[in-house]
Amino acid sequence: MIELRRLNRRKSCPPSSRIASPLSVSTSSSSETWDESLGSLLHFNQVLQSVGELCVTSVARDYISSLWPITDPERLSERYTATAELLTMLEKKTPPPLAHFSDVRPALQRLMRGASALTPTEFHELRIVLTLFKPLSTFFQDQPNTPFWSSTTYELNPWPEGVTAINRVVDDDQTIKSSASKELQRLRAAIHRTEEQARRRLEELHGQAQQSGWAQDEPIAWREGRLVIALKATHKRKLRGLMHGHSGSGATVFVEPLEVFDLNNELAALRDEEKAEELRLLAVLTEALLPHADDVRQGVEVLYRLDAHLAQARWADQQEAVQPQLSASGAFELLGARNPILAAHRDVVPLDVRLGDPERLLLISGPNAGGKTVVLLTVGLFVMLAQSGLFVPAKQAILPLFNSLNTDLGDRQSLEDDLSTFSAHLANLQSILSRCGHASLVLLDELGTGTEPEAGAALGQTFLEAIREQGAVCLATTHLNRLKLWAQDEPGILNAGMAFDAQELCPTYRLEIGRPGASFALEIARRMGLDDQLLHRAQTLMPDAAVNLEELLVSLEEDRADIQRLKAELQDQLQDVQERERQLSSREADIKAAHRRAHKDALREAEQLVADMNRRLENTIAEVRRKGETISKEDIRAAKQAIARERRQLAAQQEQLAEDEPAALSMEDIQTGMWVTLKDQARPARVVKRYPGRQRVTLDVEGMRVTLPIDQLAPGKEPPDITSTPPGGMTTVVGVTAAGGAGYRLDLRGQRGDEAVAAVDRFLDRALLAGLAAVEIIHGKGTGALQKRVREFLESHPRVKSFRFADFDAGGTGVTLVELK
């Protein structure tokens, strides 16, 4: 791996890791054991091509295509970090401002080796590169949580005056500007005057020649840097001058008349001077670039690396891929893994695989076309991706670092080496055993096939035992029952089966670890229409042990499917019960809150009644005394004692009610995310935001956001089986409408009495939750029955302060305006 030296610093900068160039990918010696054929066999090259297509430059694309597994954890960690920071930006919709640019490194390297000045085109391409440096550096310095790229692009602005210097000389059309120097401006003006003078004279001569029939219709042309006219070959000597060649057909000859010979000479001399001045300007510009050339080259390397990792981040974003976690303990875990090659063409069943000491071998069985080989291909591909520094499409990936990946996949028959399929498999397995160790991954497909089953099973068991002895991680597939039985109780190895729908006779492509899979060969043959007599004959020819085992596995598969269905049904029923419990609990809380409100209102009315009685008693006594009439002290005392008793009873009830009231909360008690209860409605709510200065909080109440004072809240607890509101599904209610306003409206037209009253009840609850002071109810005029029912309900509602009809121009008696307490 080429290591770039840090750009020249004019001031101190934060420490950072070294910048690795994407121009070449070196591999450690352990990676040499990764056979090149793995790239195509596991579709690794195909994934790299997909990633490379997301690059903006061909250099970064070539870098991606050259990636290969490495075993250095520090380098892998650096690659992961570089991609992870960019992926976070993509998820926030803030990608770095990287645009397409040309590869200017060859020109810079040629310049540093002593070559002549750069061309206008090269300076134009260099200008595009220079315009990317400063914005990228500024962008990453302003981004939070991007230490890698902030450090990598720190002061990424080599030759800061370069854009201005190039703009003075080179135009956007990649030519030298006339304004680049006074001399160039003078020369080009002289060239223009001389050329115009020569053209005018040639046009006169061409016109005369056309009248005489000597000239062709072709306009004035340039030949060998000279202005000429086209004459017919048969009349080439009619005009004195120098010939500058013929047309392809030979019918036309190009002649430079002697009358413009001196003007052409002058024009050629001026153009030579122009060229010399342009070269001088480019030389001066090149001289200004030269001290910064190496820094610019290194800056370009950073852009290419950014392009490569940005492509990897884009691919990870598209695939919902995650950063692999490198396991030092040898743990191997893939959760929700999706093969990106298969996912590009159809829906895939996510793969879950867990291995680790002491079980490092997994024996996979199941029906044909059930997905066994796909498991091996997916595991191998993910390991190659992870050890090449790429993210993997999964929910979680914990992988050890392997120094080799060994496979026995597909048909290895070789006519050239005179090897049968079985012989080729044996030769490959022997080769794998000779080189695998504790840090090796081995993938074996259809272990033990190609020969007699008993012998194949014995050899397969032998190879697995040897692989286990050498400590490698191994995944193998098989159809052999003897291997399944052996693996069931063997230490260090796990059975796994591809799940199969026994009723529909179709694969589910789901791997289930802990039990072997049935082949379902006879069942699949029956579904495909094989004659029953043939099926029966095939079954009679099978050994009893094989038949019994297959029947047992099929029965287990059917039982598992039944259990899964029952589990799903029970889960649905449990959710229904929990939802009903939640609704009953909420309804009970609403009823208790309503009772509490009614009790408080009744006590308030009773207290008012006692106060009125006391006032009337005092007024009566005063009136009797004023008239000179008498009333016994005993009667007065008895009346006052009765009123006192009533007051004591009311006070006791108020005290009891106060004790039943939920405890008050202070702003210090309330934290974001905690659960509280709305006092008036006994509804649970979650705190979303605090406003300490205003003594208010924003709450999430059953999917609706409201802002209320904290004195309306009491301590609460999370309701059972609370479900989160889906994104975009929350209603937000903010603000309070002044009394008399129409900030919240309910239209009841077309509804019947009971239905309308229930709607008004729910509507007022939402309005009170939202903190609204006034609402508007549209009931229409009609027969007046709906209006009457609504007004009767409003009269009995404890939180309605007053209500009235709207003004005539706002609906009159068809609309009721309600003011809330």
Buried (B, 14 or more C-beta within 10 A) or exposed (E): BEEBEBBEEEEEEEEBBEBBBBBEBEBEEBBEBBEEEBBEBBBBBBBBEBBBEBBBBBBBBBBBBBBBBBBBEEBBBBBBBBBBBBBBBBEEEEBBEBEEBBBBBEBBEBBEEEEEBBBBEBBBBBBBBBBBBBBBBBBBBEBEEBBBBBBBBBBBBBBEEBBEBBEEBBBEEBEBBBEBBEBBBBBBEBBEEBBEBBBEBBEEBBEEBBEEEBBBEEEBBEBEEBBBBBBBEEBBEBBEBBBBEEEEEEEBBBBBBEBBBEBBEBBBEBBEBBEEBBEBBBEBBBEBBBEBBBBBBBBBBBBBBBBBBBBBBBBBBBBEBBBBEBBEEBBBBBBBBBBBBBBEEEEBBBBBBBBBEEBBBBBBBBBEEBBBBBBBBBBBBBBBBBBBBBBBBBEBBBBBBBBBBBBBBEEBBEEEEEBEBBBBBBBBBEEBBEEBEEBBBBBBBBBBBBBEBEEBBBBBBEBBBBBBEBBBBBBBBBBBBBBBBBBBEBEBBBBBBBBBEBEEBBBBBBBBBEBBBBBBBBBBBBEEEEEEEEBEEEEEEBEEEBBEBBEEBBEBBBEBBEEEEEEEEEEEEEEEEEEEEBEEBBEEBBEEBBEBBEBBEEBEEBBEEBEEBBEEBEEEBEEEEEEEEEEEEEEBEEBBEEBEEBBEEBEEBBEEEEEEEBEEBEBEEBEEEBBBBBBBBBBBBBBBEBEEEEEBBBBBBBEBBBBBEBEBBBBBEEBEEEEEBEEEEBEEBEEBBEBEBBBBEBEBEEBEBEEBBEBBEEBBBBBBBBBBBBBBBBBBEEEEEBBEBBBEBBEEBEBBEEBEBBEEEEBEEBBBBBBBE
